[in-house]
Amino acid sequence: MRVSDTGGDEKSKKLAEALLKGWKMLSETCPVCGTPLFRKPSGEVICPVCGTRVILVSSDEEGRIERTKLVLAGVMEDLVRALEGEVMDLREGEVESLDRINKILEALERLVRINSELGSRSSQT
């Protein structure tokens, strides 16, 4: 009786699907499963097998900038959720909620500014 490697068959199928979609195979490999990474036409780099999204960088400085941008994106998501909650809870004339909303909006504005500055720094490296 012959045992087949269904895991390998599934991996090969996903690699073939990525190529058929027009994704470009890269020389870099997935840090999670070791499969070759692919670049989608949108520019996103992804592992077609495990779905890990990867940001490729050319220097340590660029890596630090990209990590910072990811952290900022998470903080921004949290602030937007907090803002949505405050707006939902807002009662007419409730000054405390309006103050909290204003503080959240100010924090979001600062994060957008920082993110923009990081974007211009990473394009210079």
KEKE-3310 file (N, C-alpha, C; in steps of 0.2 Angstrom, whole numbers, plus 5000, padded with zeros to 4 digits):
npx = (5004:5003:5007:5001:5007:4997:4998:5008:5003:4992:4999:5007:4996:4991:5002:5002:4989:4992:5001:4993:4984:4992:5001:5018:5032:5043:5061:5062:5057:5043:5042:5035:5030:5040:5038:5039:5037:5025:5022:5008:4998:4994:5004:5006:5014:5013:5011:5006:5002:5000:4995:5001:5005:5018:5030:5043:5059:5073:5082:5088:5083:5072:5064:5062:5054:5043:5038:5034:5024:5015:5011:5006:4995:4987:4984:4977:4966:4960:4957:4948:4937:4935:4930:4919:4911:4909:4902:4890:4886:4883:4874:4862:4869:4878:4892:4904:4905:4907:4919:4928:4926:4932:4946:4949:4948:4958:4969:4969:4972:4985:4991:4989:4997:5009:5011:5011:5022:5032:5029:5035:5048:5051:5051:5062:5072)
npy = (4994:5011:5026:5042:5059:5070:5083:5089:5089:5097:5109:5111:5113:5125:5134:5133:5138:5152:5156:5155:5165:5176:5180:5184:5174:5175:5176:5175:5167:5161:5166:5158:5145:5142:5141:5147:5165:5176:5189:5199:5207:5219:5222:5218:5206:5189:5173:5159:5147:5147:5159:5170:5187:5197:5210:5216:5222:5233:5237:5239:5251:5254:5243:5245:5257:5251:5242:5251:5258:5248:5246:5258:5258:5248:5255:5265:5258:5254:5266:5271:5262:5265:5278:5276:5269:5279:5288:5281:5280:5293:5305:5318:5334:5329:5333:5327:5316:5322:5328:5317:5312:5322:5321:5309:5311:5320:5313:5303:5312:5316:5303:5300:5310:5307:5294:5298:5305:5295:5287:5296:5296:5282:5281:5288:5280)
npz = (5000:4996:5003:5001:5000:5005:5011:5004:4991:4992:4995:4983:4975:4980:4977:4963:4960:4964:4955:4943:4946:4943:4952:4957:4960:4973:4978:4992:5007:5016:5033:5042:5037:5027:5014:4997:4995:4987:4976:4975:4961:4967:4974:4987:4998:5000:5008:4999:5004:5019:5021:5027:5028:5022:5025:5015:5018:5015:5024:5041:5047:5039:5042:5056:5054:5047:5056:5066:5060:5058:5072:5075:5066:5073:5085:5080:5075:5087:5093:5084:5086:5100:5098:5090:5100:5110:5102:5100:5113:5116:5123:5121:5124:5133:5140:5145:5137:5124:5127:5128:5115:5108:5113:5108:5094:5093:5096:5086:5075:5078:5076:5063:5057:5062:5056:5042:5042:5044:5033:5023:5027:5025:5012:5008:5012)
capx = (5000:5007:5004:5003:5008:4992:5000:5012:4998:4989:5004:5008:4990:4990:5007:5000:4984:4995:5004:4988:4982:4997:5006:5025:5035:5049:5066:5061:5052:5038:5045:5031:5030:5045:5035:5041:5033:5023:5019:5001:4998:4993:5011:5006:5018:5009:5012:4999:5000:4998:4991:5005:5007:5025:5033:5050:5062:5080:5087:5085:5079:5066:5061:5059:5048:5037:5035:5031:5018:5010:5009:5001:4988:4983:4982:4972:4960:4958:4954:4941:4932:4933:4926:4912:4908:4907:4896:4884:4883:4882:4867:4862:4871:4883:4899:4910:4906:4910:4926:4931:4927:4937:4952:4950:4949:4965:4974:4969:4975:4992:4993:4989:5002:5015:5011:5012:5030:5035:5029:5039:5055:5053:5052:5068:5078)
capy = (5000:5017:5032:5049:5065:5075:5090:5091:5090:5104:5115:5112:5116:5132:5137:5133:5143:5158:5157:5156:5172:5181:5182:5183:5170:5178:5171:5175:5162:5163:5165:5154:5139:5140:5141:5153:5170:5178:5196:5200:5213:5225:5224:5214:5200:5184:5166:5156:5141:5148:5166:5175:5193:5199:5216:5215:5228:5233:5240:5239:5257:5253:5238:5249:5261:5247:5240:5257:5259:5242:5247:5264:5256:5245:5260:5269:5254:5254:5273:5272:5258:5269:5284:5273:5268:5286:5291:5277:5281:5300:5308:5325:5338:5326:5337:5322:5311:5326:5329:5311:5311:5327:5319:5303:5314:5323:5307:5300:5317:5315:5297:5301:5315:5303:5289:5301:5307:5289:5286:5300:5293:5276:5282:5291:5275)
capz = (5000:4995:5006:4997:5004:5004:5013:4998:4985:4994:4995:4976:4972:4981:4973:4956:4960:4965:4948:4939:4947:4940:4957:4955:4965:4975:4981:4999:5009:5022:5040:5046:5034:5023:5007:4993:4995:4981:4976:4971:4957:4971:4978:4993:4998:5004:5007:4997:5008:5026:5021:5031:5024:5024:5022:5014:5019:5013:5029:5048:5048:5035:5046:5062:5052:5045:5063:5070:5056:5060:5079:5074:5063:5078:5089:5076:5075:5094:5094:5080:5090:5106:5095:5089:5106:5113:5098:5101:5120:5117:5125:5120:5129:5138:5139:5146:5131:5119:5128:5127:5108:5106:5114:5103:5088:5093:5096:5079:5071:5079:5074:5056:5056:5063:5051:5036:5042:5044:5026:5019:5029:5022:5004:5007:5013)
cpx = (5004:5003:5006:5003:5003:4994:5004:5008:4995:4993:5005:5002:4989:4996:5005:4994:4987:4998:4999:4984:4986:5001:5013:5028:5042:5054:5065:5056:5048:5042:5041:5031:5036:5044:5038:5035:5031:5021:5013:5002:4997:4999:5011:5010:5015:5012:5006:4997:4997:4994:4995:5006:5014:5026:5040:5053:5070:5085:5084:5081:5072:5061:5058:5053:5042:5034:5031:5024:5013:5007:5004:4995:4984:4980:4976:4965:4956:4954:4948:4936:4930:4928:4919:4908:4905:4902:4890:4881:4882:4875:4867:4864:4876:4890:4904:4911:4909:4917:4930:4932:4932:4944:4954:4952:4956:4970:4975:4973:4982:4995:4994:4995:5009:5016:5013:5020:5034:5035:5034:5047:5056:5054:5059:5074:5078)
cpy = (5006:5023:5038:5054:5070:5082:5093:5093:5096:5110:5116:5115:5123:5136:5138:5138:5150:5160:5159:5163:5177:5183:5180:5180:5174:5173:5170:5169:5164:5161:5160:5147:5137:5140:5148:5159:5173:5186:5197:5206:5219:5227:5220:5208:5195:5177:5163:5150:5143:5155:5171:5181:5195:5206:5215:5222:5227:5235:5239:5245:5256:5248:5241:5253:5257:5244:5245:5258:5254:5244:5253:5262:5252:5250:5264:5265:5254:5261:5274:5268:5262:5275:5281:5272:5274:5289:5287:5279:5289:5302:5316:5330:5336:5329:5332:5318:5316:5327:5323:5310:5316:5324:5313:5306:5317:5318:5304:5305:5316:5309:5297:5305:5311:5298:5292:5303:5301:5286:5289:5298:5287:5276:5285:5286:5271)
cpz = (5000:4999:5003:5002:5002:5005:5007:4992:4986:4993:4987:4973:4973:4978:4966:4955:4960:4958:4943:4940:4945:4946:4955:4961:4966:4977:4988:5001:5015:5029:5044:5043:5029:5016:5003:4994:4988:4982:4972:4967:4961:4975:4985:4993:5003:5003:5005:5001:5015:5026:5025:5026:5027:5021:5022:5015:5017:5018:5036:5049:5045:5039:5052:5060:5050:5052:5066:5066:5058:5067:5078:5071:5068:5083:5086:5076:5082:5095:5090:5084:5096:5104:5094:5095:5110:5109:5100:5108:5121:5118:5123:5125:5134:5136:5140:5140:5125:5121:5127:5119:5105:5107:5109:5096:5087:5093:5089:5074:5072:5076:5066:5054:5056:5057:5044:5036:5041:5036:5022:5021:5026:5015:5003:5008:5007)
residu = (MET:ARG:VAL:SER:ASP:THR:GLY:GLY:ASP:GLU:LYS:SER:LYS:LYS:LEU:ALA:GLU:ALA:LEU:LEU:LYS:GLY:TRP:LYS:MET:LEU:SER:GLU:THR:CYS:PRO:VAL:CYS:GLY:THR:PRO:LEU:PHE:ARG:LYS:PRO:SER:GLY:GLU:VAL:ILE:CYS:PRO:VAL:CYS:GLY:THR:ARG:VAL:ILE:LEU:VAL:SER:SER:ASP:GLU:GLU:GLY:ARG:ILE:GLU:ARG:THR:LYS:LEU:VAL:LEU:ALA:GLY:VAL:MET:GLU:ASP:LEU:VAL:ARG:ALA:LEU:GLU:GLY:GLU:VAL:MET:ASP:LEU:ARG:GLU:GLY:GLU:VAL:GLU:SER:LEU:ASP:ARG:ILE:ASN:LYS:ILE:LEU:GLU:ALA:LEU:GLU:ARG:LEU:VAL:ARG:ILE:ASN:SER:GLU:LEU:GLY:SER:ARG:SER:SER:GLN:THR)
# end
